Amino acid sequence: MKSIKRLLTLAIIVYAMNANSQTFNYDFSSGYEGWMGDFADYYVTDSLDYELEFIRTTLPTPLSTSKYALKISGRNNSDDLFMFIKRKISGLLPNTTYHLKIDVEFASNAPTNAVGVGGAPGEGVTMKAGASMFEPLKINTNGYYVMNIDKGNQSQPGVDMDTIGHVGVSDTTTQFTLIENSNDSHVFTIPTDANGETWVCIGTESGFESTTTLYYNMIALTFFTTSGLDNHPNAANLNIYPNPTNDLLTINVSKNTIGSTFIIFDQTGRQVMTGKLNTEATTVDFSKFTTGVYLVQVGQKSKQTFKLIKK
């Protein structure tokens, strides 16, 4: 019964993607194509020891050296290392909830079912993908780099990133091989901001305490909407105004959301305010806050950014 329900869900998703979707394809033949790379989950003073590298280069042999990819590499010395690439996506509808399908083709030389250090070289390196209304950034917290988005921990998913596989190729792997990971069975849900923009992030969390090197060869991002999936019964139908504001902001929600808690985050992902929605339209005073971009969140699904511009 569960398998039948899953097939029906996939059929609805496929129909929706065909009916109302927008796809962005990247093969890095013309450059970085807007993608950036970085690292987190390590001490600031350990940067050199982790041998961190992010560069656009050709695929390694025996793969086609005439094709380009984004190479990212690092040596996990202890516990964890998060290696990620990110890109801002523009041209979407503003303040709209999208479902996002992420397909990633990459080259790895990590074997499966192998003995590793701390964890396996293949299954011990979890690949995650997702999206955020804020730019994913590493933040120096007491001398340790952490992410400003919720990516989860090791193999566990987070609010902003979900697990889509690992980097293992096969039990007999001895050389770099192209493999694919996708979230097609559990597409991500993300709202856009007032400009129709969002940030996509793809990365790996390493439990393997040695070097992991990957070449991102092709990435396809498919954003789609459908009324049947978007109109979630628990959605807050969040609307905020004026946007931008210089002082007071009104948070407007549906009747079934009255009594819920709202949370305000700044652009580093830091929680700066919480409150209760006592009516359909709640006014919040931002006169003591500085100019910048902020995020209003009601529940897990309803999020919207706004700009605060001080006079």
N, C-alpha and C positions, 0 to 999 in steps of 0.2 A: 504494500500500500504506500509506504514511504517513497519507494522508487517511482511509482506512478505519479505521486504528487510532485516529486522533483522534476520529472520529465515535463509535466504540465507547466511548472514554473519556468523551466528553460524555454519551452515553446512560446510562452507569453513574452519572455525577455527577447527572444529572437524576433518575434513579430514587431515588438516595440522598437527594436533597433533598426529594423528595416523601414518602419513607418516614420520615425522622427529621430534621426541620429546625425551626429557629426563626428567624423574620424580624423585624427591627426596622426600621420605616419612619419617616422624618422629613421633614416638609414645612415646618417652622418657622412654621406658622400660629399656634402658641400660645406662641412665644418661642424662645429659643436651644435649648431641648430638650436641655440638657446639653452642647452642643458649645461648645468654646473655640477661639480662634484665636491664632496667634503666628507669629514669624518667626525665621529663623536664617541663617547664612552671610553675616554682615556684621560690620564692626567696631562695637564698642559706641559709639564716638564719632560714628558715621555715621547714627544712628537718624533724626534729623530730615531729613537729606539723602535718605533712602530713602522718605520720605513714606508710612510704613506706616499702614494702616488696616484695622481689623476691626470690623464692626458688623452687627447685624440691621436690615434695611431692606427696602423694597419693591423689586420688580424694576424695572429701568429701562425707559423707553419704547424701542421700541414694544411691549414685552411688557406683560402685565397688571400694572398698578400696584396692584392689589388683593391681589396675592399677595406673601408675604414670602420673603426669602432671606438667606443669610449672605454679606455682601459682604466680600471680602478684596482688598486692593490694595497694591502696592508698586512702587517704581522701582528697578530693578537698575542701579546705577551702574557696576559693574565685576565681571566674572567670573561671579557667581552671586548668587541670592537664593532662599531656601527659604521659601515661604508655606504654612502648614499649619493644618488644623483637626483636633481630636481629641475623643474621648469615651470615658469608661469604660463598658463594657458589663457588666451584672450579670444574674444569673438563669440562668446556664448551669450545666452540671454541673461540679463541682470536679475538678481534676486530670485533665481530659479533653482529648484532642486533637481539635480541630474543623477542618473545612475551611470557609473563609470566602469567600463570593461577595459582591463589593462593586459596586453599581450607583450611578452618580453622574450626576445631571442638573444642568447648570449653564449659566449664560449667559456668553457670551464675545463680544467684538467683534474678535477677532484673525483676520486673513485667512490663508489658506494660500498657499504659493508666492510669498511676498512678500519683498522685500528689507528686512532689518532692520539693527540696530546690534549687532554682535558675533554675532548669531544672528537667525533669523527670528522674528517676533512670534507665529506659530502653532506651527509644528513645533519651534521653539527653546525652547519652554516645555513641559517634560515633566510629565505628571501621574502621581503615584505613590499607591499605597494599600497598606495592610497593617495589621499588628497587633503588639502587644508586651505582654509581661507587666508591664513597667514603664511608668509614665506618660511619654510622649514629652515631653522638656523641652529647651530650649536652655540650654547651659552656657557661661559666660564662661570661655574658655580663652585666657589671655594677651591679653585685650582683644578677642577675636574670638568671636562666638557660633557654637557648633557644636551638633549634636544629640547626645543621649545614646543614641540608637538608631542602628542601621546602616541608613540609608536609601539607600545607594549614592551614586553621584556623577553629576550631570547625567542623561543618559539611561540610565545603567547601574543595574540594580536592586541592592538590598542584601538582607541577611538578613531585616530586619524590614519592608521595603517593596518592592513590585514595580512595574514600569512598566505603566500601563494605558492610555496614549494621550498626546495632547497637547491644546492648547487652541485649535487652529486650526479655523475653521468651514468656510469655502469660499474659493475664489479671488476671489469678488466681494463678500465681506463688507464692509458699511459701517456696520452697526448691531448692537446686541446681539441674539444669537440663542441659543435653547436647544439644546444638544447633549448627548450622553451618552457616557460612558466606562464600561467594565466590565472586570473580570478573569475573565469567564465562561469563557475558553479556558484559563486557568491559575490556578485558584483557590488562595488562600493557605492555608497550614497553620499553626495556632496552638494551643498548649496553654493551658488556663485555669489559674488558681492554685487554692489550697485553698478559696477562697471562691466559685469559679465565676465569676471575673471576668477580663476582659482589656481592653486599651486598643486602640482603632482610630484610625488616623491616615490622613488624606488630604491630599496637598499637591502643590505644583508646584515644580520646580527650573527657574530661569530662566537661559537662555543669551542671552536677548534683553535688551540693555542699555538698557532704557527701561521705561515703565510697563506693568504687566499688572494688569487689574482683572477679577475674576470674581465671579459671584453663584451660590453653591451653593443650588439650588432644591429638589432632592429627593435623599435618600440612602436606599438600601435595603441592609441588611446581613443576609445569610442564612447562619446557622451550621448545619452539618449534619455528621453522623457516619455512618460505615458501616464495618462490620468489614473489608470487602474492601479499603478504602483505608487505614484506620487502622492495621491490623496490618502495618506495613511491615517487611520482613525485617531491616532494619538498625536498627530502633527499639530503644532500650535498655530499654523497659518500666521506666522510671525510677520509683522510689518512695523518698521520703525521710521520716525519722521520728526523734525526735518532732517535731511541728510544731504550735505553736511550740516552740523549744528555748531553753535558757539556757546551754548549754555544748557538749555533744557532739551531733553529728548523724550519723546513719547513712544512707549512700547505697546503696540496693539496686538492682541492675541484673540483666538476664538474662545467662546464661552466655556468649552470643556477644559480649557487650560487655566482658568481662574483659580487661584490658590497655589499655583506652581511657583517654583523658585526660578529666578533668572540669574545668570552669572555674566559678568563683564570681564573680558580679558584685554590686556594691552597687546601691542604687536609683537612682543617677545613671548607671548603665551602665558604671561603672569596674570593670575586672577587678582583683579583690583576692586571688585565690588560684587556683592550678592544682595538680593532682595526678593520680596514676594509680590506676585502679580495679584492684587486684590480686586482689580476691575479689568474690563476688557482693554482699557487704555490707561496705562500707568506712566506718570511723568517722573523722570529721573533728572536730578540736578548734577551737571558735570562742570560747574563753575570752578571747582578746585582742581580739575585735571588739566594736564598740559596738552598742547596741540599734538595730534597724532591719529592713527587708525586704531579703532577698537572693535571688538567682537561681542555681540550679544548672543547668548545661548539659552534656549529654553528646552529642556530635555536633551535627548541625544541627536534628534533629527533636525531641529529648528535652530538655524544659526544665520546671522546676518551681520555684516560689517557696516561701520559708519565712520565718517571723518569728523573729528572735533577740531575746529579752527578757532583759536582764541583771538579776539580783537586786540 
